[in-house]
Each structure stands twice: as structure tokens, then as C-alpha cells.
Amino acid sequence: MDYDLLIIGSGPGGYVAAVRAGQYGLKVGVIEKDDKLGGTCLHVGCVPTKALLHHAELYENALHGEEWGIKHKGIELDFARVNERKGEVVSKHAKGIEFLFKKHKVDRIRGFGRLLGGGNVEVAEGDKRRTLSAKNIILASGSVARMLPGLEADPQRILTNIEILDLKQVPKSLAIIGGGAVGVEFASIFRSFGSEVTIIEMLPRLVPVEDEEVSKELARAFRKKGIQLEVGAKVDKVTNSRGGVDLDYVDAQGAKKKLSAEKLLVAIGRKPNTEKVGIENTKIKMDRGFVVTDQWMQTAEPGVYAIGDIVAGTPQLAHTAQMEGLVAVARIAGKPVEPINYLQNPGATYCEPQIGSVGLTEAKAREKGFQVKVGKFPFAGNSKASILGQHGGFVKVVADEKYGEILGVHIIGPAATELIGEVVVAMSSEATVESMMSTIHAHPTLSEAVQEGFNSVYGLSINA
């Protein structure tokens, strides 16, 4: 055998699995078709998008500097420098992964990996082909953006998460098809940069996987920012025009409408990248293009594991892929490990206002038959939120009335993606509403709003 473990893909799941395997003393190689390590998340996903969001927040704060007592003679957006710094952040962390591979003796193997069965993987680089063998294989081939039937992405007008990151100028107008995480994040970015933004979402609300009250609050905040929303709407036709893109769609009331924009972002989800990776040469079972695994991430093919966006029935999130990789490697190395409890897997959406959530929504909890008790605390009652000038949003706690079990927490507001981490730790440690109420939080901090959310479950909030 050439390796103890071969990993196909160097995205967040693949590279984290490789580093841990190296720490466990396994001989490990990572097959990556792209020139740089890190996958979609690092190069055209999580990291560059969040860099743009940070720049957008800074720009908006600068525009309103006089509210903070900071007078200026005019603010100008240097979009070229914004893109340059975004690239610097990405490059720094791509080099960081290269360093980690060297540190932990992980072989970087250039080429496209394809399963051959029997513990063998073909690596294709240009016209060259070679076969490597391994005791274990992790398939971490990731996902690609879905596109509307009949449409193809192009760098000029019809964009996915890849092309929109290469824009050289801020578009005067941007239409977005899809109101999920990708759609609302780019809506926040380009509205802050000055674009006229319209979101068209087929389902009745934005961020449909979130709690309904969170969706309503985000819609309210977006409308206040001047983002146009068309929910419950269906796009019938997209036409390239001389000035941009023309859309024909039917709104929620069934009326036919038209919309013209300089650019169109298609953000209707992602599909698993499993078509050319050699699934047919194995016993791997599939579900609508996704790979079926057990709780240890093992497939039906002996010695072959799958992690990340290609796994059936799990969230397509970078941090999920990372933990799945750690579980798979621990299993391979014979180390103690617990399977993932996906109900304790946080969701994080970095639009403005931010959204952080974990566990069951109120509707799902009731649907499952729990005796639900809900607490809700607005950031308007939190001192630190007032200091930051970010009063919107709330912390919502969904609890079991009988035992005080935390069933879910949903946060929309300042630093929500950071605050949700406390709740994940609480839930994984089997904390209750009562124990969270008695946990001292520093003052003044945004984290106090989390405690107040738990206080609110029993009507004992201090500041609301």
C-alpha cells in the first residue's frame, strides 16, 4: 500500500482530516486538482465572502461617521483595494495549509482523483495517469453551484459565487435569484457598496431553513436598507440584454413582472460534486447524487469514507465537513470518537444583521411533540448593542417546558455568528435553561443578551 489514507479534495473537510491523520501518525496523501489548497470555501466561498462583508461593514460605518463624532470630507470606496485585500487574506491561509501539510508530513498530490475500487485511486494530471493504493480513502470532493436550466454562468452578466468575486466594479444594480445564505450575504455586501439590489426567492420567506421570526426580522432589516424583496416568486425567463440581464417572473400574487439589472447572481444552492469521481467502480450507495454514509462517515465500500457537501442528509457547511473529517480519521486510526449530533451543528449566515442558530426551530419543536416554552430578548435592551449602534434583532430560545432542556436557539443581530458558539457548548454539555440563567456573563457584552434570552423563557428577563 502506498498510503494509510488517501484524501480526495483539500477543502475544509479534506485538509482538516489530513492534518489530524498526520497528528495520529498515519501516512497520508491529499489529491487536489486545483493549483492551490483549500477548496471552494477558502478561494471562492466562506473566506473571501466574509472578507467582503467586513469591508462592506467598515464602509457603511465610515459613511455614517458623523453619527459617531467622526467628521470627514467625503468617503470614497476603493473597490480595487477591497479586492486586493480579499486576495491577500485568501493567499495567506492557502499558504498556511501548505505549511500545515509540511509540518504534519502530508503529501500533496497534484491531479484529479478517481476511485477505482479495491483501495485504488487513479490520479490524472494532464495526459498523465497513475494509480495509488491506500488502506483507507476519504472522498471530500465538495460541491458546485446549481444553475437554472438553460442558463450558463459568464463573467459579464450571469454570475455564481465564483464570478461575482471577480467583479472589478460595483454594479449599479444586482438581481439575486435565491434568498438562502449565499443570496442574502451578497445582497448585504453589494447594497452596502451602493448597488440597487433585488432578491427573488421561490419560497415564501428569506433564509427558509431558519426560524420564521428570524426570517421576518431579516426581511424587515433588508427592506429598511432598501433591498427589494420578491418572495414566493418564480423566475420564468432570463435574457441577456445589451445593458445587462432581463428577468421575467411571476410574483406571489400570480402577477407577471419584469426586472432589469446590470448583473444577475444565481444563488439557488449547491449540488454534490460526485459525477466523475468513480462512484460506479465501488459499492457506494447514492441518494439523488449524494453519498450515503453511516454515523462514522463510512460508505458501503469497505475502507472508503465520505465527508462534507457530498454527504446525504447533512448540512453543506464548512465546519460540518471539518468535524465529519475528524470523526472519519479518528475511526480509521482507532481513536475514541463520538458520532456527530447534527442537532448541535450551528448555522451561521453573515449578512447584516447576522444570523446564528442551532437546534430546532419553534415550529419543528412543536411538530416533534415537545411541550414548547419560548423566550425572546431584543438587542434593544442590551447595553453593548447600544454602544455599537446595532439595536435590531433578538435572541430566541426554544425550550422544553417540562425539563428545561434547550431545544434550539436562534439569534439575529450583532455578532450572532460568534454568540451562537456559547449555545452549542451549552447544548453539547447538556446545560438547561436554569443553568444558563445562573451563568455569570461579563457586562457590558453582547453575550448578556444570550443569558437574557434564557431568562425570558420564564418571564424573568431583567432588561426587557
C-alpha positions as CSV (number, residue, x, y, z in Angstrom):
1,M,0.0,0.0,0.0
2,D,1.2,3.5,-0.9
3,Y,-0.7,5.2,2.0
4,D,-2.6,4.5,5.1
5,L,-5.0,7.2,4.0
6,L,-5.7,9.0,0.7
7,I,-8.0,12.0,0.7
8,I,-9.6,13.3,-2.5
9,G,-10.1,17.1,-2.1
10,S,-8.3,19.7,0.0
11,G,-11.3,21.8,1.1
12,P,-12.1,22.4,4.8
13,G,-13.1,18.8,5.3
14,G,-10.2,17.3,3.4
15,Y,-7.3,19.4,4.7
16,V,-8.5,19.2,8.4
17,A,-8.8,15.4,8.0
18,A,-5.3,15.3,6.6
19,V,-3.7,17.3,9.4
20,R,-5.4,15.1,12.0
21,A,-4.3,12.0,10.3
22,G,-0.7,13.3,10.3
23,Q,-1.1,14.0,14.0
24,Y,-2.1,10.4,14.5
25,G,1.0,9.2,12.7
26,L,-0.7,7.9,9.6
27,K,1.0,8.1,6.2
28,V,-1.4,10.4,4.3
29,G,-1.7,12.0,0.9
30,V,-4.2,14.6,-0.4
31,I,-5.2,14.6,-4.0
32,E,-6.1,18.1,-5.3
33,K,-6.9,19.1,-8.9
34,D,-6.5,22.8,-8.3
35,D,-3.2,24.7,-8.1
36,K,-4.0,25.9,-4.6
37,L,-5.1,24.1,-1.5
38,G,-8.2,25.0,0.4
39,G,-11.1,24.2,-1.9
40,T,-14.2,26.3,-2.6
41,C,-14.5,27.6,1.0
42,L,-11.2,29.3,1.1
43,H,-10.9,30.5,-2.5
44,V,-14.5,31.3,-3.8
45,G,-16.7,30.7,-0.7
46,C,-16.6,31.3,3.0
47,V,-13.4,33.3,3.4
48,P,-13.5,35.8,0.5
49,T,-17.2,36.4,1.0
50,K,-16.7,37.2,4.7
51,A,-13.8,39.4,3.8
52,L,-16.1,41.4,1.5
53,L,-18.8,41.6,4.2
54,H,-16.2,43.0,6.7
55,H,-15.2,45.7,4.2
56,A,-18.8,46.5,3.5
57,E,-19.5,47.0,7.2
58,L,-16.4,49.2,7.5
59,Y,-17.5,51.3,4.5
60,E,-21.1,51.8,5.9
61,N,-19.7,52.8,9.3
62,A,-17.4,55.3,7.6
63,L,-20.2,56.8,5.5
64,H,-22.1,57.4,8.7
65,G,-19.1,58.6,10.6
66,E,-20.7,61.9,11.8
67,E,-23.1,59.8,13.9
68,W,-20.1,58.6,15.8
69,G,-18.5,62.1,16.1
70,I,-16.0,61.4,13.3
71,K,-16.3,64.2,10.7
72,H,-15.0,63.7,7.2
73,K,-14.9,65.5,3.9
74,G,-16.2,62.6,1.9
75,I,-15.7,58.8,1.7
76,E,-14.7,57.0,-1.5
77,L,-14.8,53.2,-2.0
78,D,-11.6,51.8,-3.5
79,F,-13.1,48.6,-4.8
80,A,-9.8,47.5,-6.3
81,R,-8.1,47.7,-2.9
82,V,-11.0,45.8,-1.4
83,N,-10.5,43.0,-3.9
84,E,-6.7,43.1,-3.3
85,R,-7.0,42.7,0.4
86,K,-9.6,39.9,0.0
87,G,-7.0,38.1,-2.1
88,E,-4.3,38.7,0.5
89,V,-6.4,37.1,3.1
90,V,-7.1,34.1,0.9
91,S,-3.5,33.7,-0.1
92,K,-2.3,33.9,3.5
93,H,-4.5,31.0,4.5
94,A,-3.7,28.9,1.4
95,K,0.0,29.2,2.3
96,G,-1.0,28.3,5.8
97,I,-2.4,25.0,4.7
98,E,0.8,24.2,2.7
99,F,2.7,24.9,5.9
100,L,0.5,22.5,7.9
101,F,0.9,19.8,5.3
102,K,4.7,20.0,5.6
103,K,4.5,20.2,9.4
104,H,2.5,17.0,9.6
105,K,4.2,15.2,6.7
106,V,1.1,15.2,4.5
107,D,1.9,14.5,0.8
108,R,0.3,17.0,-1.6
109,I,-0.6,15.1,-4.8
110,R,-1.5,17.1,-7.8
111,G,-4.2,15.9,-10.1
112,F,-7.8,14.7,-10.4
113,G,-8.6,11.8,-8.1
114,R,-11.0,9.0,-9.2
115,L,-12.0,5.9,-7.3
116,L,-11.1,2.6,-9.0
117,G,-12.4,0.3,-6.2
118,G,-10.3,-2.1,-4.1
119,G,-8.5,0.7,-2.3
120,N,-7.1,2.1,-5.5
121,V,-7.3,5.7,-6.8
122,E,-6.4,7.0,-10.3
123,V,-4.7,10.4,-10.3
124,A,-4.9,12.2,-13.6
125,E,-2.7,15.3,-14.3
126,G,-3.0,16.5,-17.9
127,D,-2.3,13.4,-20.1
128,K,-0.5,11.5,-17.3
129,R,-2.3,8.8,-15.3
130,R,-1.1,6.9,-12.3
131,T,-2.6,4.6,-9.7
132,L,-2.1,4.9,-5.9
133,S,-3.3,2.5,-3.3
134,A,-4.4,3.1,0.3
135,K,-5.8,1.2,3.2
136,N,-8.4,3.9,3.6
137,I,-9.8,6.6,1.4
138,I,-11.8,9.8,2.3
139,L,-13.8,11.3,-0.6
140,A,-14.1,15.0,0.1
141,S,-14.8,16.3,-3.4
142,G,-17.2,19.1,-2.4
143,S,-19.9,20.8,-4.3
144,V,-20.6,23.2,-7.2
145,A,-23.2,26.0,-7.6
146,R,-26.5,24.9,-9.1
147,M,-27.6,26.8,-12.2
148,L,-31.1,27.4,-13.6
149,P,-32.0,25.0,-16.5
150,G,-30.8,26.5,-19.8
151,L,-28.5,29.1,-18.1
152,E,-24.8,29.2,-18.1
153,A,-22.6,31.3,-15.9
154,D,-20.5,34.0,-17.6
155,P,-18.1,36.6,-16.1
156,Q,-20.1,39.6,-17.6
157,R,-23.7,39.2,-16.6
158,I,-24.8,35.8,-15.2
159,L,-22.8,35.1,-12.1
160,T,-22.4,32.3,-9.4
161,N,-20.4,32.7,-6.2
162,I,-17.2,32.3,-8.3
163,E,-17.8,35.0,-10.9
164,I,-19.2,37.6,-8.5
165,L,-16.0,37.5,-6.5
166,D,-14.0,38.6,-9.6
167,L,-16.1,41.8,-10.4
168,K,-13.8,44.8,-11.0
169,Q,-16.5,47.3,-10.3
170,V,-19.6,47.6,-8.1
171,P,-22.6,47.0,-10.3
172,K,-25.2,49.8,-10.4
173,S,-27.9,47.1,-10.0
174,L,-27.8,43.4,-8.9
175,A,-30.6,40.9,-9.2
176,I,-30.3,37.8,-7.0
177,I,-32.2,34.6,-7.6
178,G,-32.3,32.8,-4.2
179,G,-32.8,34.0,-0.7
180,G,-30.7,31.5,1.2
181,A,-27.4,32.1,2.9
182,V,-25.4,32.9,-0.3
183,G,-28.1,35.2,-1.7
184,V,-28.6,37.3,1.5
185,E,-24.9,37.6,2.1
186,F,-24.1,39.0,-1.3
187,A,-27.3,41.2,-1.0
188,S,-25.8,42.7,2.2
189,I,-22.4,43.2,0.6
190,F,-23.4,45.0,-2.6
191,R,-26.2,47.0,-1.0
192,S,-23.6,48.4,1.4
193,F,-21.4,49.2,-1.5
194,G,-24.2,51.1,-3.2
195,S,-25.9,48.7,-5.6
196,E,-29.6,48.6,-6.1
197,V,-30.4,45.0,-5.0
198,T,-33.4,42.8,-5.6
199,I,-33.8,39.3,-4.2
200,I,-36.2,36.9,-5.9
201,E,-37.0,33.8,-3.7
202,M,-39.3,31.0,-4.8
203,L,-40.2,30.1,-1.2
204,P,-42.5,32.3,1.0
205,R,-39.6,33.8,3.0
206,L,-35.9,34.5,3.1
207,V,-33.5,32.1,4.8
208,P,-36.2,29.4,4.8
209,V,-34.1,27.0,7.0
210,E,-34.2,29.5,9.9
211,D,-36.9,30.1,12.4
212,E,-39.8,32.0,11.0
213,E,-39.4,35.0,13.3
214,V,-35.7,35.3,12.2
215,S,-36.9,35.4,8.5
216,K,-39.3,38.1,9.3
217,E,-36.7,40.2,11.1
218,L,-34.2,39.8,8.3
219,A,-36.9,40.9,5.7
220,R,-37.7,43.9,7.9
221,A,-34.0,44.9,8.1
222,F,-33.4,44.4,4.4
223,R,-36.4,46.5,3.4
224,K,-35.1,49.2,5.7
225,K,-31.7,49.1,3.9
226,G,-33.5,49.5,0.6
227,I,-33.2,45.9,-0.6
228,Q,-36.2,44.9,-2.8
229,L,-37.7,41.6,-1.9
230,E,-39.9,39.3,-4.0
231,V,-40.6,36.2,-2.0
232,G,-43.0,33.4,-3.2
233,A,-41.9,34.4,-6.8
234,K,-40.9,32.2,-9.7
235,V,-38.5,33.2,-12.5
236,D,-39.8,32.2,-15.9
237,K,-37.2,33.6,-18.2
238,V,-33.7,35.2,-18.1
239,T,-32.4,37.1,-21.1
240,N,-29.0,38.7,-21.8
241,S,-29.6,42.2,-23.0
242,R,-27.2,44.9,-24.1
243,G,-27.2,46.7,-20.7
244,G,-27.3,43.6,-18.5
245,V,-29.9,41.0,-17.8
246,D,-33.7,41.0,-18.1
247,L,-35.9,38.7,-15.9
248,D,-39.5,37.7,-16.4
249,Y,-41.1,36.3,-13.2
250,V,-44.4,35.7,-11.5
251,D,-44.8,37.3,-8.1
252,A,-46.5,35.8,-5.0
253,Q,-49.9,37.1,-6.2
254,G,-49.5,35.5,-9.6
255,A,-48.9,38.7,-11.4
256,K,-46.3,38.7,-14.3
257,K,-43.5,41.1,-13.8
258,K,-40.2,42.1,-15.4
259,L,-36.9,43.2,-13.8
260,S,-33.7,44.5,-15.5
261,A,-30.4,44.6,-13.7
262,E,-26.7,45.1,-14.7
263,K,-25.7,41.7,-13.1
264,L,-27.6,38.6,-12.1
265,L,-26.4,36.3,-9.3
266,V,-27.8,32.8,-9.3
267,A,-27.8,31.5,-5.7
268,I,-30.2,28.5,-5.7
269,G,-28.0,26.1,-3.8
270,R,-25.2,23.7,-4.5
271,K,-25.0,20.2,-5.9
272,P,-22.6,17.5,-4.9
273,N,-19.5,17.0,-7.0
274,T,-19.8,13.3,-7.4
275,E,-20.3,12.7,-11.1
276,K,-16.7,11.9,-12.2
277,V,-15.1,10.6,-9.1
278,G,-15.5,6.9,-9.8
279,I,-18.6,6.0,-7.7
280,E,-19.5,3.4,-10.3
281,N,-16.4,1.4,-9.6
282,T,-17.4,0.9,-5.9
283,K,-20.3,-0.3,-3.8
284,I,-21.1,3.2,-2.6
285,K,-24.8,3.9,-2.3
286,M,-26.2,7.2,-3.5
287,D,-29.2,9.3,-2.8
288,R,-30.0,11.9,-5.5
289,G,-26.4,12.5,-6.3
290,F,-25.3,12.5,-2.6
291,V,-23.2,9.8,-0.9
292,V,-24.8,7.7,1.8
293,T,-22.7,7.1,4.9
294,D,-23.1,5.7,8.4
295,Q,-22.6,7.7,11.6
296,W,-18.8,7.3,11.2
297,M,-18.9,8.7,7.7
298,Q,-18.2,5.2,6.2
299,T,-19.7,4.3,2.9
300,A,-20.9,0.9,1.7
301,E,-17.5,0.4,0.1
302,P,-15.1,-1.1,2.7
303,G,-12.4,1.4,3.6
304,V,-14.0,4.4,1.8
305,Y,-15.4,7.3,3.8
306,A,-17.2,10.5,2.6
307,I,-17.3,13.9,4.2
308,G,-18.6,17.4,3.5
309,D,-21.0,18.7,0.9
310,I,-21.3,15.3,-0.9
311,V,-22.8,13.5,2.1
312,A,-26.6,12.7,2.0
313,G,-28.8,14.4,4.6
314,T,-26.2,16.7,6.3
315,P,-25.7,20.5,6.1
316,Q,-23.5,21.8,3.4
317,L,-21.3,23.8,5.8
318,A,-17.6,24.1,6.1
319,H,-17.5,23.5,9.8
320,T,-19.7,20.4,9.4
321,A,-17.2,19.0,6.8
322,Q,-14.4,19.6,9.2
323,M,-16.0,17.7,12.1
324,E,-17.0,14.9,9.7
325,G,-13.4,14.6,8.7
326,L,-12.2,14.4,12.3
327,V,-14.8,11.7,13.0
328,A,-13.7,9.7,10.0
329,V,-10.0,9.9,10.7
330,A,-10.4,9.0,14.4
331,R,-12.4,6.0,13.3
332,I,-9.7,5.0,10.8
333,A,-6.9,5.4,13.4
334,G,-8.8,3.5,16.1
335,K,-9.1,6.5,18.4
336,P,-12.1,7.2,20.7
337,V,-14.7,9.4,19.0
338,E,-18.4,10.2,19.2
339,P,-20.6,10.5,16.1
340,I,-21.9,13.9,15.2
341,N,-25.1,15.1,16.7
342,Y,-26.3,17.3,13.8
343,L,-28.9,19.0,16.0
344,Q,-26.0,20.6,17.8
345,N,-24.4,21.7,14.5
346,P,-24.6,25.6,14.3
347,G,-25.8,27.5,11.3
348,A,-24.1,30.9,10.6
349,T,-25.2,33.5,8.0
350,Y,-23.0,36.5,7.8
351,C,-25.5,39.0,6.3
352,E,-26.2,42.2,8.1
353,P,-27.8,41.6,10.6
354,Q,-26.0,38.3,11.2
355,I,-27.8,35.1,11.9
356,G,-26.7,32.3,14.2
357,S,-28.8,29.3,15.0
358,V,-28.6,25.8,16.4
359,G,-31.1,23.0,17.2
360,L,-34.8,23.0,16.5
361,T,-36.9,26.0,15.3
362,E,-40.1,26.6,17.3
363,A,-42.2,25.1,14.5
364,K,-40.0,22.0,14.3
365,A,-40.1,21.5,18.1
366,R,-43.9,21.7,18.2
367,E,-44.0,19.4,15.2
368,K,-42.0,16.8,17.1
369,G,-44.4,16.9,20.0
370,F,-42.4,18.8,22.6
371,Q,-44.2,21.0,25.2
372,V,-42.5,24.1,24.0
373,K,-41.7,27.2,26.0
374,V,-40.2,30.2,24.2
375,G,-38.1,33.1,25.5
376,K,-37.2,36.1,23.4
377,F,-34.9,39.0,24.2
378,P,-34.4,42.1,21.9
379,F,-30.9,43.5,21.4
380,A,-32.6,46.9,22.0
381,G,-32.3,46.1,25.7
382,N,-28.6,45.3,25.6
383,S,-26.0,48.0,26.5
384,K,-23.3,46.8,24.2
385,A,-25.6,46.7,21.3
386,S,-26.5,50.3,22.0
387,I,-22.8,51.2,22.2
388,L,-22.3,49.6,18.8
389,G,-25.4,51.3,17.4
390,Q,-26.8,47.9,16.4
391,H,-30.2,47.7,18.1
392,G,-32.1,45.4,15.8
393,G,-32.7,41.7,16.2
394,F,-33.1,39.3,19.1
395,V,-32.2,36.1,20.9
396,K,-34.9,33.5,20.8
397,V,-34.7,30.4,23.0
398,V,-36.8,27.3,22.3
399,A,-37.0,25.1,25.3
400,D,-38.8,22.0,26.6
401,E,-41.3,23.2,29.3
402,K,-41.1,20.0,31.4
403,Y,-37.4,19.6,31.9
404,G,-35.9,23.0,30.8
405,E,-34.0,21.2,28.0
406,I,-32.6,23.6,25.4
407,L,-34.1,22.5,22.1
408,G,-32.8,25.4,19.9
409,V,-31.6,29.0,20.0
410,H,-32.0,31.5,17.1
411,I,-30.1,34.8,17.1
412,I,-30.3,37.6,14.6
413,G,-28.3,40.7,15.4
414,P,-24.8,41.9,16.2
415,A,-22.1,39.1,16.3
416,A,-24.8,36.4,16.1
417,T,-22.4,34.1,14.4
418,E,-20.0,34.4,17.3
419,L,-22.6,34.3,20.1
420,I,-24.1,31.0,18.9
421,G,-20.9,29.2,19.9
422,E,-21.8,29.6,23.6
423,V,-25.1,27.9,23.0
424,V,-23.6,25.0,21.1
425,V,-21.3,24.3,24.0
426,A,-24.2,24.6,26.4
427,M,-26.3,22.1,24.4
428,S,-23.4,19.6,24.0
429,S,-22.8,19.8,27.7
430,E,-26.5,19.2,28.4
431,A,-26.9,22.6,30.1
432,T,-30.5,23.6,30.9
433,V,-32.3,26.9,30.8
434,E,-31.9,27.2,34.5
435,S,-28.1,26.6,34.4
436,M,-27.7,29.2,31.6
437,M,-29.7,31.7,33.7
438,S,-27.3,31.3,36.6
439,T,-24.1,31.6,34.5
440,I,-22.4,35.0,35.0
441,H,-21.8,37.0,31.9
442,A,-19.5,40.0,31.7
443,H,-21.1,43.4,31.5
444,P,-21.4,45.2,29.1
445,T,-21.2,42.5,26.5
446,L,-23.4,41.2,23.7
447,S,-23.3,37.8,25.4
448,E,-25.6,39.1,28.1
449,A,-28.4,39.1,25.5
450,V,-28.0,35.3,25.3
451,Q,-28.4,35.0,29.1
452,E,-31.4,37.3,28.9
453,G,-32.9,35.1,26.2
454,F,-32.8,32.2,28.7
455,N,-34.2,34.5,31.4
456,S,-37.1,35.3,29.1
457,V,-38.2,31.6,28.9
458,Y,-39.6,32.0,32.4
459,G,-40.5,35.7,32.1
460,L,-37.6,36.8,34.2
461,S,-35.7,39.0,31.8
462,I,-34.1,42.0,33.6
463,N,-33.7,44.4,30.8
464,A,-36.8,43.9,28.7
